[in-house]
């Protein structure tokens, strides 16, 4: 199961969720369809049959905002309510297990912690992952090989310097919560991936004084943390993938005096960093690797001076070489 894969993307535009997908004849032509008239902060995954599944929020900050789930069975869309979140910006993250069962992480109403929802045969069951104040403001969920969920998420601080990056995993009977990085309000826009040994890797934005792109890797006993890019204000909207050698590749954006879409790949010794596009501010990025290891990148919302520039799909002829 792949989340935010290279051939399909869901995005929010003018209070609607749209789906873009390759028509199967090449990478230049795309077909699109409207999924719903009320949705934003979308996250998409494809099942083993290539059918898309989307988690999103209903638009507007009213008292009855909802986390929604949409799935396509090959002929039509079905939508259903996952949870009521009220007047809150919940930013859901979606993953599918090996059976195609959807699992979603989100922040519930009134900032009540980080929640996890899994669909049963006929309804959704929810669990509180972490009840601490301010957790789950942005999250990234994935599954290990046993189907157990793991979630990286940002805990906002009550003050400007006490936010941090957290990590949660289901051990088969309960949730284990830990702090990955607690330095100076860090951990925004996390993206989680598991390597071939099942160890967690996370890219994220240092929201505090440094405002850099950072990367954390679980060694089995501790988190190894490094700064990937510190050139200006960089690291929001990060999307992390691991290549066939477990080397991290990250798409992200910079802004302020060096606006643009950027790309960092670990070559085994150091980070290769490129500016992919310097013309427009990128709100969100999504990265996928094809079977050859080449990168494909989506920019689902791109803004410049408070105006939508374009929806863009990028194919990068960059591959990590060597073992």
N, C-alpha and C positions, 0 to 999 in steps of 0.2 A: 504494500500500500504506500502511495506517495502523496505527500501533502504539497500543494502549490507546485504541481508538476509543470514540465516544460511545454505541454501542448494545450493546457487549459488555464484560464485565469478568470476569477470572479472579481468584480470591483463595484464600488459605489459611485454613482453619478446622478445628480439631480434627483435625489431621494429614491433611487431604484438600484436593484442589484442586476447586473448584466453578466453574461457568460460569454467569453471569447474562447474559441477553440480552433485548432488546425483542421482543415477540411480533408486532410490525409493526402493531398496532392503535392505538398511542399510547404515551405516555411514562409512564403510570401503572401499566401491567400488565407483569410480567416473568415469564419462564419460566426455570427453572434445571435443571441436571443435574450429576451428579457425574462428574468426568473420571477421577480416580484417588483411591486411598485413601492415598497417600503423597506429599505435595508441599507446598512452601512457597516464598516469594520468587518468585512467579509473574510472568510478563510475557507479554502477549498482543498479537497482531497479526492483522489480517484481510487475506486475499488479495483479488484482484479479483472473485472470486465470492462474497465475503462469508463464506467459511469461516474459522473461527478456528484459530490456531496458538498454542501456549503453550510457553514454556520455564519450567522450574521445577527446584527441588532436591528430592531425596527427603528425608524427614523424619529427624530424629535426627542427632546428631553421633557416628556410629559410624565404623568404619574403612572402610566401603564406601558412603559417600554418593555420589550421582551427580547430574550434570546431565542432565535428561530433556527430551524434546521430544514434544509431543502435537499431533496435527493431526486435523481432521475433514474427511472427504471429501464431506460432504453427507448421509451416512447413518450413519456410525459413527466412533469414535475409534480412532486408531492411536498407540501410544506406542513410543518407542525411546530407547536410551541414547546420549547424546552423549559423555560423558566421566565417568570416575571421579575424584572429587575428595577422597575420604577424609574425614577428620574436619576439615572446613573449611567455613566459611560463605562460599559463592561468589557469591551474588546475580547470577544471569544476566540479561542484557538481550538482547532479541530484535528483529530487523528482517527484513523480507522484501524481496528485490529485485523488479524489474519482472516477473520470471517466476514470482514466488511462492516462490523458493528461500530457505529460512531461513538466517539467519546470527546467531550468538550470541557475545557477549563474556562472559567469566567469569574468575574466579580459580581456578587449579588447586590440587591438593593441596600442602600444605606451603608455601603462600604463594609459589609458584614463578613469580610474574609475572602479566601479563595475557595471556589466551589468546583466540584467535578461532577459531570453528568454523563451517564452511560445509558444507551437505549436498550431496553429489554424487548420482549416479544411484542408488547402492546403499549408500553409507556416508558417514561424516563425515570431513572432513579438518580438521586443526587446525594453527594457526600460533602461535608466540609473538610477540605484539605488542610487549611490553616485558618484559624479564627483570629489571628492577630490583626490589629488595626492597620489599614493601609496596604495590605498585601494584595497581590494579583492585579495591580493596576495595568500591567501588560504581561501576558504570559505566553508560553510556548509549550505545547504538549506533544509527546511522542510515546511509542510503546517499545518495550524490550522484546526479546524473542519469545518470552513466556506470555506476552500479552499484558504485562503489568504496566500501567501508565507511569510516566515520569514528567514532571513539570518544572520548568524554570520560570521565575516570575519576579517582578519588581515590587518591592515594598516602599511606598512613598514615605517620606519622613514628616513628622509633625513640625520639624524645623528644617532648615535648608541643608543640614549636614548629616542627618541621621537616617536617610533612606539607604537601602542596600539590595543586592541581588540575593534571592533565595532559591532553594531547590527542594522539591518534594518528590518522593517516590513511594509507590505502593509496594510493600514487601510481601504481599499475599494475604495479610490480615489487618494491617493498619498503615497509616501514612507516617513516613519519617520525614521530618522537616529539618533543614539545616541552612545556614548562611554561607553563601559562596564568597561574597565580597562585600565588606561593610565599610569601605573607605569612601567617605565624603560624597554621600548621595549618589551611588552608582548602581547600575543594573537596569536602566531603561532600555526598551526595545530588545529584549532577549530573544535569541533564536537557539533552539536546542537540537542537537543531533547526537546519536550514539555511534561509537566506532564499532569495528568488527568484533571487539571483545565485550561490547555492551557498556563501555565506559562513556560517561556523559561529557560532552563538549558544548560550550555556550559562548556565543558572541553577544556583546551588549555595549551600551553607551554609558560612559561615565558622565552622569548628569551634573556632577558637582563642579569643582574649580577647574579640573583638567579638561573636561569635555573631549575625551578621546574615545576611539574604538578600542575595546578590550576583549580579551579571549581567555576563557578559563577551561582547563582540562582536568578531569578527575583522574588521579594517578592510581587509585585503589585505596589510598590512605589519606590523601589531602588534595586540595585544589591548587594546581599550578596556574598562576595568573600572569599575563603579560599584556603590554600595550602594543597593539597592532599598528595604529596610525595616530599620530599626534599633531598632524599638520593642519592647524586651524581647528574649527569646531566640527568634529567628524564622528560618525558612528550611529546616527539615528537610522531607523528603518532597516536594521541589519537582517540579513538572511544568510544562514550558515548551511553549507553542505560539505560532506567529506568525500574525497575522491577514492579510487580503488585502492590507494595506499594509505587510507585514513588521514590524508593531509587535508587541513581545513581550507576552504575557499569561502569568502564572504563578500556579499554585495551590501552596499550601504550608501548613505549620502552625506555630503558636507554642505555647510551653509554659512551664512554671513559673508565674510570677504572672499571665501573660496567656495562658492556654491557649485554643486554638481553631483553626479552619480559616480561612485568609486567602486573599486574591486580590488580585493587583496587575496593572494594565494600563497600558501606556505610551500616553498620549494625544497624543503628538507634542511635548509640552513638559515634562511631568512624569509621575510615577507616580500613578495613582488606586489607592488601597489601601482594601480593604473587609475587615471581619470577617464571614465568611459564617455561621459557627456558633461560638459561644463556650461551648457546653455540654459539649463532649467533646473529649478529646485525640485527635488524628488521627495515626496512624502513617504512612500512605502516602496520597498523593493522585494522581489522574490526571485530566488536563484534555483536553478536545477541543472543537473549534469546529465548529458546523454550517455549512451553506451560506450562511446569513444572517449569520454572524459571531457568533451568540450562543454563550455558553459553556455547556458541559455538564461537570460535574465528578463524579468518583467518589471516594469515600472507602472504600477496600477493607478497612481495619481501623481501628476506632476504639476507643480504650481510655479508661477513666476509673477511676483507682484500681485498676489491675491487673485490670479486668473489661471484657469485651467489651460495648460499648454497642449497636452496630448496624452493619449494612452499609447504606450510603446512596448514593443517586444524586441529584444536584442539577442543576437547570436554572436557569441565571442569565440574566435578561433584561438582560444587559449587552453592549453592542456598542461597539467603537471606531468613532468617526465620522470622516469626512473622509479626505482623501488624505495 
